[in-house]
Amino acid sequence: MLTLLSSMAFASRTLTVKVFNPGNMARTDVPVVLSLASYGEVRSALVTLSGKEIPCQLDDLNSDDSFDELCFLAELGKKEQKEYIITLMDEGEPRTYPARTYAEMVLANTRDKTLKKHQQNNYIEQLTARGDAAYTYNIQHHHGVDFESELNGIRIYFDARQTLDLYGKFHQQLELKETQFYTPNELKAKGYGDDVLWVGQTFGLGAFRGWDGQKPTLVEPVRTRTQRVVSYGPLRAIVEIVDRGWKCDASKSPVTMTLRYTQYAGHRDTDVDVFFNKDVTDYRFSTGIINVKGSEEFSDKEGLRACWGTDYPATDTTQWKRETVGLAILIPQKNIISEEPANKDNYTYVLQIKGNHMNYKVTYTSDNETFGYHSAKDWFNYLKAWKKEVEQPVKVVIQ
């Protein structure tokens, strides 16, 4: 779970950060994020624990060539406190560490016949399409930006659905740079994963949509639609979708929405932040998860909703095996207007945002995993513990 530190001006550029786990369970890969707004120019950084360097990451969130945040991951036993030393420097380059997350955008390249069908190399960082573009779904190789940690892999369709589609792994490792969401047989033979979910027009895993009073609406019409990679790792991948001039309510003025997805290393859950360019208190929105065919549902009626089910991940059932997945979404209660009954497509929440920002979390497991969950009971039990951890974040003090 994320702990964002609001910085104060310090004369020294060496900071002592104490991180305390208030819970009775050990926690691994706990994100700690430091805003750099009050520290002047920061070009490089060093984080140490008991004199030993640990990986950290500097991120430029708004593409102005200045780093806005530093993050590192904490390992804490139950009720344990650790003291980290952060040194901020106004020269040098960010240190490099082994990649534990990855993000990618690739233009479709059908003319280069020397490339394998699954592998494309027109890497890009940002793409904007006009709202009247004919078929944006096919502009990118895997139909939209993708990202992963060692535990998961997600792509977001570059069209009005903006659906999250899922990649199931057998082993804890990064794979999308090699498979690009289309795993060839030679990599499948080595234990690589593949697409495990059919999404169609549904929410998939927690797509954010409009609401017309009776049903979810797609993110259209828009003036422009943009996808961009903010950060490639090594500790977190950040991607954004920007929908300018979204006419989400015919009776109200258009809005510009930015969806930010943050994927931390060692996490199967993904943070979703929704930003608007104006107060949208009077608007209504929706999100949820797909009702996987024949799925078993779980809800705690307090913002956690999940399912466990099995279906083919594509319409061509001759080329695919049936896949079993567990999905979940966690919504702050303050944003929930109603939890709609399940229909054939979705488990839906109707939402209100008081102001111009909200955040929520999505997570999933594939039954293919050697490291995950293999029954509805185990998956739902995990989610209950996960929610408790989310609601009891670590405590952070800067000295």
N, C-alpha and C positions, 0 to 999 in steps of 0.2 A: 504494500500500500504506500501511497505517495505522501511524503511529508515535505511541504514547500516552506522554505525559510524566508521570511521577510527581513531583508538585511538592513542594518543600521551602519552609518559611516564609522569606520575604525581607522585610527592613525596607522596601525600596523596592518600589513597585508598577509600576516600569518594569523590564522584563526584556530581556536580550539573549539571543536564541536563535540558535545556530549550527546550520545544517542542511547535512549533507555527503552527496553522492551517491558511494557507493563503486564504482559500476559504470562500465562503459565505454560506456554508452548514455545519451543525454540523457533526462530524465524530465520530464513535464509533469503539472500538477495533482496533485502528490504531497501527500496529506493529512498535516498536522501537527496534533496534537490536544494541548491543554494542560488537565490537570485543574486546576480552580480551588479544590479543597478546602481549600488552605492559605492562600488569599489573602483571606479574609474576604468581605465583601459586594462583589460586582462587578455593576454595573448597565450599564456600557458599556465598550467597549475600542477601541483603535486599534492597528493593525499597520502598520509602515512598513518599506520596503526602500530603502536609500540615500536616505532622506529622503522617499520617495514613498509615499503611502498605498496599501495593497492591501486587497482585500476580506477580511473575517473574519466569523465567525459565533459567537454565543453560544447555548448550548442548555441548557434546563432538562429534564433527563432523567427526573426523578421527579415532576414536577408539584407541586413545593413552592414555586413562585414564586421560586426562587433559581437562578441559572445555575451549572451544574455543569462545563461544558467550553467551551473556546474552540477553534475550528479555523480554519486558513487553508490555502491551497494553494500549494506551492512549485514553481518552475520551475528545473530544475537541468541544466546540461550535464554531460558525462561527467567524473567526478572533481572536480566543482565544489562549492565551499562558499559558502554565502551567510549573511549575518548579518541577522537581523530584530529590530526593536525593538518590543516589546509594551508598551503602556501600559494598565493596568487602572484603572478609575475606579469609585467607589462612588456615583456619581450620573449622571443623564442617561438616555438611551435608546440601545439598540443602533443603530449606523449602518445605513443601508439601502444595498443594492447591487443591481445587475441580477441577476434570478433566473436561475440556471443549473440548478436542480433544482426539482421540484414534487411534492407529494403531495396526495391528495384522498380524502375519504369523502363519499358523497352518498346520502341516502335515496331509494329509488324513489318517484316521484311520478306516479301514474297518473291522478289526478283533475284535475290542472291541464291542461286541453286547449289552453291557449294556448302551452304549451311544445312545442318541436320534440321529436320522439321521441328523438333522440340527446342532448338537452341537458336536464339536471335541475338544480335549484338549492337543494335542501334540504341544504346543506352541514353536516356534523357533524365533530366531532373524535374522538369515542369512542363505541363501541357495544358493549353487553354483552347476550348472549342466554343464557337458561337452557339447560341441557343437554338438556331435553326439548322445546325449541322445534321446531315442526313442520318448517319449511323455511327456514332462515336464508339460504340461497343467494339468495333473491329479496328480502331486506330492503333491500339496497343496489342502487343503479342499475346499476353495473357489477359486481355480485355480490361486491364486497369492496374493500378499500382498494387504491389504485393509487399508483404513484410513478414518477419518471423522471429521467434526466439528458438532455443533448442527444443522447446516443447510443442510449438504450434506453427501454423503457416496460414496466412489470410490474404485474399485478394479482394479488392473493392471494384466493382464494375463501373466503368466510365460511361454511364448513361443515367437516365432519370431514375432508375431503381437504386443505384448506389449501394447495392446489396453486398454484404460480406459473405464470401464463399470460402470454404474450408479445405485445408490440406491435412490429411492424416498421416502421422509418422509412426514407424515401428520403433525407432531408436531416438534418443535425445541427441540431436545434431542439427546443424544448419544444412539445408538442402536446396533452397530455392535458386541459388545462383547456378547450380548445376542442372536442376530439372526444369526451372522456369514454369512450374505448375503443370507441366506435361511430361510425365516421367516415362522415358523410353524403357524398353524391355531389359536392356543391359543394366540399367540402374535399378530397376525393380528386382533383378536377380541379386543385387548387392544389398537389398534390404531398404531401399529408398521408398518413401511413401507416395501418395497421389491424392487427387481430388476425392473427397468422401461425402459430398453433400450436393443434392440437386436443390436449387433455390427458386427458379422460375421468377414469378412476380412477388414472392413472399419477402418477409423481412430477412430471411436467412438468419444470420447471427446478429440481431440488433441494429439493422439499418434504421436511420432516422428519417421519418416521413412527416407529411402533413396529415390533417384530419378534417374531413368535410362534415362532421357531425354524425356520420354513420359508419364510415370506413376510412382506412388509410389512403392517402393520395401520394403519388410519386412526386419527385422533386422536379417539377416542370409546371409551367414554362419558366425558363431562366434566360437572362441576357447572355451570360457566359457561364461555362462550367470548367473548373480548373482542378487538376490533381498535381501535387508536388511532393517531393521527398524533402523533408526538413533536415533529417538526420539519419545516417546509415548505421550508426553504432559507434563504438563496440558494445556499450552497455544498454543503450535504448535506441530503438528506431522510432522516428516520428514522421508521420505522413499527414497531409492535409487535403481536404476537398473544399473548394470555395465555389459557392453558387451565388453569382451576382444577379440581382434583380429577380429573385424567385417570387413569383406570384402564387404564394401558398394559400391565400384566401382572397377570393374574387371581390369581396366587399372591403378589403383593406389594401393599403399600399404595399408594394413589393418590399422584400427584405434581402439583405445579403447575409448568407450563412457560411460560417467556416466550421467544418468538422475536423477536429484534430484527434488522431489515433496515436497513442503512445504505447509501445511494446517494450517491456523491460526484460532483460536477460533472466533466465531461470523462472519465468512466469508463463503460465498458460492463460492467464487473464489479461485483458487489454483495456486500457483506460480510454474513454471517449469523452472529449470536451466539445460542447456545442456553443459557438459564439455567434451573436447577431450584431449588426451595426446599429441597432436601435432597441428600445424597450419593446418586448413582444408579449407583455403580460396578457394582452387581450387576444392573442392568437392561441390556437390549439394545435398540438402536434401528436405524433404517435411513434411508438417503437415496439419491439417485442422480438419473438423468435418464431421460426417456422414450426408448424405442426408437422413434424416428420411422420410419414405414413405409419399409422398404428402406434404412435408414440404414447408412452406413459408420462403423465404430467405431474409436476410438483409445484406447489406455491405455498409460501408461508404467509400470504396475504399482507405482507409488509415490504414489498418491493423485490423479493427474490422469486423468480419464476424459472422453471427448468423443464426439460423433457429428456426422454431416452427412447430412441426408436431406430428402426432399420428400413432402408430404402436403397434403390439404385441411385448413384450419383449423376446419372445422365439418362437421357431419353432412349439412347441406343443400348438396350439391356444385353445385347449379344456381346458387347465389348467390355462390359464391366461386371464386377461382382457386387452383391448387396453389401452395403456398409452400415455398421451400427455406430451411432454417435450419441453423446450426451451434450446438450446445449444448456446455457443459462444466461440470464441477464439480471443485473442488480441495479434497481432504480431508487434514488432517494425518495422517501415518502412524500416530502414536501412538493415534489413535482408531479405526483400521481393524482389525476382526477378520477380515473376509473380503471379497474382491471377487467377487461372485456372477456366474456366467455369464449372458450376456444371455438374456432370454426375449422373448416377443412384446410385452411391455409396457415393460420397464425394463432399464436398466443399473444394478445395485444394489450398494450397499455395506452391510455389516452393521457396526454401530458399538458401541463402548464409550466411555463418558465416565467418566474417573477423577476423581471429585469431583462438582461440580455445574455445570460450564461447559465448552463447547467452541465453537470458531468454524470456519467454512469459507467458501469463496467459490464463487459461481456466475457464469457469464457466457454471452453468446450473441451471435450475429450473424444478420442477415437478408440474404438474397441481393438484396433490394430496395435495399439501402443503396448510395448513391453513394460512401460513405466507408469501406466495410467489406471483406468477404472474399467471394469468389465461387467457391471450389472447396474441396473437402475438404483438399487438399494445403496451400493457403494458410492455411486455418483452423487446421489442426493445427500448422503451423509457427509461427503466431502464438502459439498456446497454450504451446508449449515456451518461447518467449521470455518470455511473460507469467509463467510459473511461476518462471523464474530471477529475474525482477524481484521477485516476491512474496517469494522466499526470500532476497533481498539488500536489505533495507529501508534507507532512508536513516538516517544517524546524526544524533542530535540532542543538543545540549548547551545547558543553560541556565546563564547566567552572571549 
